[in-house]
Amino acid sequence: MESFYETSDSINISTLIIMDKEIFYKYDFYTLEQKYIEYEFVESLDRELCLHDLIEPFIKINIEFLLTSGDNKKEFSNINFSQIETSLSKILSQNFFYKQYCESNSEKNLFQRVLNKFVSRIFDKDGFNDEKYIIQNYIHTWLEKRLALAVVKDSRFSSVKVLLDVIEKTEMLFSFQNYLIENIPRDWIKSEEEWTNVKVNSENIWSIIRTFDKTLLDRQHIIADNIDDKIWEHIHKTTRNSDYISLNREYSFKSQLLFKKNISLWIKLWDNLQLTIIQDCIFQTLHPFDPKKYLELLHILTSKKVNIGSDLNILLLIFARNFFEKSRRLTEQLAFYENTDRITPTNEFLFVQGQKCYKEWLLERPKYYEEFIKTLVDQTKSSEIQDWIFSYKPNVNDSQLGKLYNEELELLTNTYKLHFKHKEDFDQDSLNLQKFNFYVDLIKDNESNLFVSNLLKSILSFVNSDRFFWDKSYSEIYLKSMKGIGFLVSLDDNPVLRSQSIIRQFKITHQGWNPKGIDFNSIMKETFIYCGITFLFEYKESFKDVVPENFFKEFLDILLVQNKYSQVDNSEYYQQPLHLMLLVSSQVMPELKEYAEQELILNYDDLFSLLSILVSNKDLISNQSKKLLKDKLKIEFIFEKRKLNNKNMKEKVQKIEYMVKQLNVII
């Protein structure tokens, strides 16, 4: 199929329809650039009333077929193809796609070819094969629209049974169903039982389930719906595979139509699906994302205007998850139009409108979140909401998508913070770093020490548990938690004494009569806590009765001793708090900077890691420290170089030489 971008000189961009934001919500850029010319083409044929009259016999024959149970192909002998082709040639005489078709086809049989394909799709379930020209698809879409508009004017199609039969017969008419749903009269949706009744059997509701590796999932595992856990844990556990299933055509059609025409009945359908995983995957049918419709759904659901049998809290959290995910994806989709380097003369029109749509969305989005979260807080337990919100981790990827995800998550968290109802007791068992950081921010924002002690105990307990993990990075979530620990310790009646107690609690015995075996988890927890303690030095008021320099030296000595005797090779973990201690000495306690440098040089055994720590500080080391380092390098570098060369690690040798040069040390 030829690309329509070859038509850039023949298409007048200014004549294209001004599209509302719904189409930008519905399609990503790459789909939309294929669709917007089709939309304009269909609109142009819609304006040709004479053409409507000419295709009327064809539409009537298809209408009668859709109302019968027969499956034999119909004859179209009474259709005046010659007159239709003549009309098309006049209407499309300046159309590039039509001229392209005519240049390759001497016979004027475009409409007949499209009609034959239309019939083949209905009777033979044929797909896109044998459609070489874009103009064929455009005319086909127009015919689907005309057929859909004819169906909605015929009351014989008003029953659920007939409509479902139509959906089955027209499964290969890909635009027909969209036009049908858009135009079905509301008064056709009468019988609640017919529209919302569900026989809860997985075979009757969903389509084939496939995982990414094409193996069937264990259906019994999927439909297990016993609520033994907390509500969010239950939802998370039972819906983890919902991306691999979808509702079948019947329920997908019902869902799309009811959501657009009668949300109260949609809620009944949603409720009647019963199984949590299916109640979750029904949201896949609600495309494009319409935040106003979602909020209308939320208000009707929480107003109790519709009687439901499902647990309201489960439905609310399923709704919440899908609202967040849909909003996030829409933000990503619209943010694409900010990539101005992708603008060309042929797509500039789309980018201009897309950028306008994105700016409007960024202004509207906080208002939607405000209304959404306020309603959720009024209806659901704080602990359940927090389990959901704090199940999301900030993205450590520095890509554009990672930043957009973090911005969406920040909007969610900050909006919740505005409506959070303060309570001293919180669920310690469900604490994680996201939740901890949230509570620390609350304490800072409200200058309240109400639950400081409990929160500090809880984070220490969490770090000491099997649920804690640290990747040894200073990514936002970990760095913020480290700072949070230092902040909470600073609020203690005796911060230094509390710090010493915490250090003893997490300190590992690497030597003596009772050393522990190599335990990476314990060292990971120990060094993470040490990183948190280093941030205590930011709070000068914590050292009212203690000389801060003494505690700094004591703590630095502990780190160096732990590193020296650690059974884990070359301070992979202890290097992290030592980085921070050098930073503290440089920025907070400059009088100890040279002391810290020299202690590291004299007592840190691994040369590569030592240089990494010293280089990490932007401030150059002192002249005295350079002298000590130079003496150390004269003795150790030759052996280190030989050792690394033997292991074929020449790049590491080059890195050492580069770091020495950065430190301005001449060997």
N, C-alpha and C positions, 0 to 999 in steps of 0.2 A: 504494500500500500504506500502511495506517495505521501510524503510529508507536506502538510499545508503551509509550512514555512517557506516553501519555494514560491509562494504567492505574495511575498511581502510587497512587491511593486504593484500588485493588482488589487490589494485590499485597502480601502480607505478606512483607517482606524477611527476617524471621527464619526463615521456613520454607525459604528457598533453600538449596541444597546448599552445604556448605563445600568449596570447590574447592581442589585441590592446586596447587602452584606451576606445574605443567606447563602448565596452561591459561593462566596469565599469561605464560609463556614463548612460548606458541603464538600468542596474539592480542594485538594492541595494544588500547588501551582502547576505541576506537570500534567495533572489531569485537566485542570481548568483551561490551560492554553490549548488543549484539544477540544474543549467543550464550548468555549464562549462563541466561536464562529458557528458551531452547530446551533447554538441557541438563537443566534441572529438569523441563521438560514431558516429555521423552523418558524420564527416570527414572521419572516418575509413571506413565506408560503401561506401562513395563516391569513394574511391580509388579502390574498387572491381568492375572492369569493367564487369566481367562475370555476376555479380549480376544485373547490369543495363540491360543486354540483357534478362535476365530471367524475369524481371518485365515489360519489354517493352509492352507486350500485355495488361497488367493491366493498364498501363499509357495511352495507345492508346484508350482503351474503355472509360476511364474517360474523355479524351480529347473530344471524340465525344459526350459524354453526356453533357459536359459543353457547347457544341455548339448547342445543340438541346433544344427544349422546353419541352420534355417529362420528366416525373417524376417517371417512373417505374424503379424498381431496375434491373440492368443489370446482366446477367449471365456471369460467369467467367470460363466456362468449358474448355476453351482452355489454361488455365494457368497450368503449370506443377508445382504443389505445392510440389511434392516429391523432384524434383530436386532443388527447391529453399530451401527447408528445409535442404537438404543435404549440399548445399553450405553454408547456415547460420551456420550449426553445425561445419563446418571446420573453417570458418572465426572467429566464436565466441567461439571456443573451450576453450580458456583461459579466457573468459569474466565471471566475477563473476555473473553478473545479468542473463546471459544466463544459467549458471550452476544452479543458484537458481531456475530459471523457470523449467528446465529439472528435477530437483530433485522432484518437486511437480507435474509434468505432464509427465506421462509415454509416452503419444502419442506425436510425434513430429509434432505438429500442430501450432506452434507459428505464422508463417507467415499467415496462413489461418485465425487465430483468429484476427490478426491485420487487415488483408484485410477486413474481415467481419465488423469490427468496423469502418474502413475507409468508407465503403459503407454506413453503418448505419448513420454516421455523415452527409454524403451528402444528403441522401434520407429521413432520419427520423429526422434530426437535433438532433441527439443523442449527449450526452455529455461525461463526463469522467466515468460514471458508468460502472461497470463490467470490470475495468482495474486494476487488482490486482498487476501486476508486472511492475516495472519500465521499463524493457526491451520492453514492449509493447508500451509505450509512445515514447521511443527512435526510434523504427522502424517506428512508425506512423509519427513522425516528419521527418524522412528521406524520407518517401514516399511523404509527402507534399512538400518537397523540390524538389524531382524529378518531381512531377507534375507541380510545378511552373516553373521549368526550361524548361519543355516541352512546356508549354503554351507560354512562351516568344519567342520560336523559331518558332511558328506557326503564320503566318501573318493574319490568319482568326480571331485572337483575337485583332487585332490592333485598332479596332474602340472603341470609348467610350462606346457605347451602349452595345457591347458584353462584354467588361471588367466589366461594372457595373452588368451585368447579372451573370457573373462568381463570382463576390464578393458576390452577394446575395445567390447563390447556395452553396458557400463554407464558409458560416458564421461560421460553427462549426469546420473548419480546422484552428486552431488558429495560426499556424506557416506559413501556405500557403501564406497569404496576405503579410507578411513581406518579404518572399523570392520573391514574385511576384514584389512588389514595388522596391526591390533592383535591379532586373534584367530586368525590362521592358526597351526596347530600347528607346532612346530619340526620334528617328524619328517617333515613334508611337504618340507622342504628337504634333499633327499638327494643328488641328482646335481650334483656340482660343475660338470661340463661344461655341463649344461643351464642352470644358473643364472648362470654366469660367462663363458661363451663369447661372444665379440664378433666380429662381422664388421666390421673397422675400415674403414668407409666412411661418410663424413659423412652421406650420405643415409639410412643405416640407423640412425643414432645420434641425431641432433639434430633439433629442430623447426625451422620456418622462421626464418631469421635476418633480423632487421629492425633497422635503426638508428633513432634517435629521429626522424629525418626521413623514415622509411619507405623508404629506399633500401637495396637489397640490398648486403651487404658482399661484398668479393672473397673468395670461399671459398678460393681457392688461397693467398691471402696469409695467411688464418687458419690453415690446416693446415700451413703451412711449419714444420717442426719440427727444423731442423738446429741442433744445439747448438754454435755457434761462439763464443758469448759466455760470460761468467761465468754461473753457474747462475741467480742471481737476475735478472740482466739478461735472460737467455733467458726466464724465466718471465714477467717483467714485459712483455716485448715480445710474446710469443705469446699472452698471456691478456688483453691490454688490451680485447678485444672480447667477453670471455666473458659479460658481463652481457647481451649481446644474443642469446644462444642458450640453449637449454635441451634437456635430453634428451627424447626422445620418450616416449610413454606406456609402452612396453615397458621401457626401461631406467630410467625414473623409478620405475616400480613395483618393479623388481628391486632398485634401490638402496635405496629406503625399507624394503622388507621385509628385505633382508639386513642392513642396518645395525641394525635392531631385533632380528633373530633370530639372526644368525650373522655377526659382524664379520670373521672370518677369510675367509669367502666374499666378503664385501663388498670386502675388500682385493684379492682375486683379480679381481673385476669391475673395480675401480678400475684395477688394473695393466693389465688387458687392453684398456682403452680406448686406451692407447698415446699418443694425441695429447695434448700438454700442455694445450691449451685445453679439451679435453673432460674431462680429469682434474681440471681446476679447476671447470668448471661443474657437475660431478656433486654438488658440495656444496650447490648450490641445492635439491636434493631432500631434504636432511637438515634438515627443519623439524619441530618447533622445535629450537632449539639445546639440546643436552644435553651439558654439559661433561664429565660423568662418562663418557659414551659416547665422546666425542672422545678422552679420555685413555686409555680402554681400547683404542681403535683405535691410538693412538700406541704403547702398550706392546707390543701384538701385532706391529705393524709393525717396531719396533726390536729385538724379541726374535728376529727372523729365523725365527719359527715358520711363516711363510708365504713360500714361494719366489716372488720377483717378478723380472720381466724389466726393469722400468723402473729408472732411476737412483734409488737410495734418497734421495739428497740433493734431487732434484727433488720427489719425493713429500713429503718432510719440509717443504720450504719452501712447497709448495702448501698443505699442512695448516696450517702456521704462519700463513700469510696469512688463511686462512679462519677459523681459531680466533680470531685478533685481531678480524677484521671481525664475526664472529657475536657475540663477547663485547661489542664496542662497541655494536652495534645493540640487543642485549638490555639493556644498561645504559641506553641512551636510552629504550627502550620502558618499562622499569620506573620510570625517573626521573619519568615523566609523573605518577605517582601522588603526587608531592610537591607538585603544583600544587593546593594546598588551596582556592584560590579557585574551582576548578571543581566542588567538591563540592556536590551537591544531595541532598534527601531520598531521591530514587530511585536515586542511584548511590553513596551513602555506603558501602554494603556492599562495593562493589568497591574503593573507595579504601582502606578499612581493611585489607582483605586484600592489596591491591596494595602498600601501604606496608610491610606486614610482609614481603612477598615481596622487596621492594627492599632492605630492611635486611639480610635473610638473604643476598641475593646479594652485597652489598657486603662482608660478612664472609667469604663463601666464595670470592669471586673471586680474592683474592691467593693462596690455597692452590692453586687451579687453575693460576694462572700459574706459581707456584713449581714445581709438578710438571712442567708443560709445558716451561718454559725449561730446567730441569735436564736433562731427557731430551734436548732438542734440542742443548744444549751438549755432551753426552756423545757425540752421534752425528754432528755436523756441524762442518765447519771454522768457526773463529771469523770468518774474513773473509766467508764466505757468510752467516752469521747477521747480521753487521753490515750487509752490503749490503741485507738485507731490512729490518731494524729501522730503519736510518737513511735508508730511502727515504721514511719518513713525516715530514712537516713539521708542526710545531705549528700549530694553527689560530689565526690572528690575529683572527678574529671574536669579539667579546665576548659573543656570544649564549650561551644556556644550552647549546645543542648544541655550540658551540665549546668551552666549558669542559669538558663531559663528554668530548669527544674528546681534549682535552689531558690530562685526568686518566687516561684509558685508556692513552694513549701514555706518560705518565710512569710508570704502573704497569709497563708492558712494559719500558721502559728501565731502571728501577730494579731490577726482578727480574733482568734480564740482567746488570746491574752486579754483583749479588751472586755470580753464577756465572762472571763473566768471568775467563779465564785470562790473566794479565798477560804480555805479550810486548813486547819493545822495538821490534821491527820491525812495521810495519803497512802496509797497502796504501795507498800515497800516492795512487795513481790514482783510488781510489774515495772519497777524502775529500770530505765536504761539511760544512756548518755543523753539522748535527745530530751527525755523528760527531765533529767537532772539539770541540763542547761536552761530549760524553760523555768524551772523553779528558782534557780539562781538569779535569772533575769527579773523574776517577780520580786525577789527580796531586794535587789538593787533598785528597781523602779519605785517600790513602795517604802523603801527604807524601813523595812520591818524585819525584826529578828525572831518572828513568831515561831517558825519551824526550822531554824538554822540547825539546832542540835540534832533533830531527827533526820534532817536531810543529809548532814555530814555522816551520821552513822549509816544511813541507807546507801550512800554512794560507796562507802568503804566496804560495806557488806556486798554490794553488787560487784565491785572490782574483785573481791575475793571469791566470787562465785564462778561456776562453770559457764555462765552466760556471757562473761566479759571477754572481749578480744581487743587487742591493740596491734596495729600493723607497724608500729615503731615510727609512724609519721607524725608530722605536726599539722595534719589536715584540719580544717576548721572545727569539725565536731570534737576531735581529740584535744586540740589546743584550747578550745573554749571550756572543755571539762577540766583540764589541768588548771586553768585560771580560776575556775569555779571552786575547785578544792582549796587552792590558796586563799581565795576570798573568804570561804566559810571558816577556815582555820583562823583567819585574822579576826573573826568576830568572837572567838572563844575568849573566856575570861583570862586565860593564860596561853596565848597562841604558841609560844615556844615550847612550853611543857606539853601542850597537845601535839605539837609536831613531833617531838621526841617520842611520845607514846605511839603515834602512828608509824613512825620509822621502825620502832622495835616490833610492832605488830606485823609488818610486812618484810622485815629484814630476813634474808636467807642465810643460814649457816653453811658456809662453804668450807670450813676448816675445823680442826679440833676433834673431840671424841665423837661428836654426833653430826657429821656432815650429811647433807642430803645428796641424793643422786641428782643427775642432770634432769632438771625439770624446767623446760622452757616456759610453761604457763606461769609458774611461780615467779620466775625472773621477770617475765613480761608484766605481771601485776606489781611487783616490787618497784621496778623502774618507772612505771606509769605514775605510781603514787609519789615517787621521788620528784618526778617532773612537776607534779602539783605542788609539792612543798616548796620548790624553788620560787614559785610566784608569791609566797608569803613575804619575800623581801621587798615587794612593791608597796607594802603597807607599813610605813614607818611607825605608826601608832601601835603596832604589834610588839614593839621592843621597848616599852616604857621602863620595865624593870630589868632588862637584859641588854648587854652590849651586843648589838647586831653582828659586829665583826667576829665576835667569839663564836656565835652560832653558825655563821657562814663558814668559818674555818673548821668547826666540828663536823658540819654536814659534808663539806668538800672532802674531808679526810675519810668519812664513812664511804662515800662514793668511790674514792680511789682504792680503798682497801677491798671493798666488795668487787670492784673490777679486777684487781690484782689476783684475787684468790678464786674468782669465778671459774667454774669448770666449763662454761660456755666459751667457745673460741673467740678471742680478740674483741671482747666488749661490744658485741653487736647491740646489746641492750643498754648497758651502763653508759655508753657513749651519748645517749640522748639527754639524760639529766645533766651530764657534764657540759654539753653544748649550752644548755640553759644557764648553768652556773657561771660560765665564762661571760655570757651575755649580761647576767645580773651584775657581775663585777665591772663590766664596761659601762653600763647605762645607769645602774642604781647605786652602786658602791664603787666608784672609780678609784677610791683610795686602796681598794683590794685587788685591782686589776692585775698589777704586776705580781702580786702574791699568788693569785690564781694561776697565772701563766706559768710561773716557775714551779709551782706544785705539780702541775700537769706535766711539764717537761721532765721533772726529776722522777716522778712516780708512775707515769703512764708508759707501759711497756711496748705496746704496739705502735710502731712508727707511723704507719699509714693512717690509722685512726687518730693518733695525736695530731698530725698535720691537718687532718680534716676538721678537727675541733678548732684548732687555732685559726685556720683560714675562714671558718664560718663567721667569725666576728669581723665586722667591717673595719674596726679600728686596728691599726697595725700593733704588733706586740712591741713592748718596750725594748730599748737597746740592751739592757741587762738580760732580758729574756732571750733576745737574739743571740747573745754570746753563749748562754747556756745551751740553746738549741743547736748552735753551730758546733759546740763541743760534743754534743750527743750525736749529731749527724756524722762527725768525723769518725766516731767509733762504730756506729751501728749501720750507717747507710751502705757501706761496702758489703757487709754481710747480708743485709736485706736485699740488696741488688742481686747478689749471687744466688740467694735463695729463690727469689722470684724468677730470675732468668732460667734457673733449673726447672721450674714449674711452668715454663713457657708463658709467663705473665708479664711480658715486656710492656704492655699498656699500663700496668699498674706502676711499673718503674717510671715510665714517662709522666704519669700523674703525680708521683712523689716529687719528681724534679720540677714539675710545673708549680706545685704548691710551695716548694721551697723558694722558688723565684717570686711567687706572690707575696711571701712573707719578707721578701727583701733580705734574705740570708745568703751570704756568699760562703760556700764551703771551701 
